[in-house]
């Protein structure tokens, strides 16, 4: 199964990627389990690719 991931920030696409799950790993799973596996793969992709930094700015 190929999963196309499109990351947008403020309505603009900034990254596109494709991840794959081997079909033989999905053969015996229910539809709900396949969906959960896809969500887990996308979440793992996001954990690896995304980083957000922030800090509090003090008034001058």
C-alpha positions as CSV (number, residue, x, y, z in Angstrom):
1,X,0.0,0.0,0.0
2,X,1.4,3.4,-1.0
3,X,0.4,6.4,1.1
4,X,0.8,9.9,-0.3
5,X,1.4,12.5,2.4
6,X,0.9,16.2,1.7
7,X,2.0,18.7,4.3
8,X,0.5,22.2,4.2
9,X,1.2,25.2,6.3
10,X,-1.2,28.1,6.2
11,X,-2.9,26.6,3.3
12,X,0.2,26.2,1.2
13,X,1.8,22.8,0.4
14,X,5.4,22.7,1.7
15,X,6.2,19.0,1.4
16,X,4.9,15.9,-0.4
17,X,6.1,12.4,0.2
18,X,5.1,8.8,-0.4
19,X,5.5,6.0,2.2
20,X,4.8,2.4,1.6
21,X,3.6,-0.5,3.7
22,X,4.3,-3.9,2.3
23,X,1.1,-5.5,1.1
24,X,2.0,-8.9,2.7
25,X,1.9,-7.2,6.2
26,X,-1.7,-6.0,5.6
27,X,-3.1,-9.2,4.1
28,X,-4.7,-10.6,7.3
29,X,-5.8,-7.3,8.8
30,X,-9.3,-6.0,9.0
31,X,-10.2,-2.7,7.3
32,X,-10.0,-1.0,10.7
33,X,-6.6,-2.4,11.4
34,X,-5.3,-1.4,8.0
35,X,-6.5,2.2,8.6
36,X,-4.8,2.2,12.0
37,X,-1.6,0.9,10.5
38,X,-1.7,3.7,7.8
39,X,-2.3,6.3,10.5
40,X,0.6,4.9,12.5
41,X,2.9,5.1,9.5
42,X,1.9,8.7,8.8
43,X,2.3,9.7,12.5
44,X,5.8,8.1,12.4
45,X,6.7,10.1,9.2
46,X,5.5,13.3,10.9
47,X,7.6,12.6,14.0
48,X,10.7,12.1,11.9
49,X,10.2,15.0,9.5
50,X,8.5,17.8,11.6
51,X,10.0,20.1,14.2
52,X,8.4,23.1,15.7
53,X,10.3,25.6,17.9
54,X,8.8,28.4,19.9
55,X,9.7,30.8,22.7
56,X,8.0,33.5,24.7
57,X,8.9,37.0,23.7
58,X,9.0,39.5,26.5
59,X,7.7,43.0,25.8
60,X,10.4,45.7,25.4
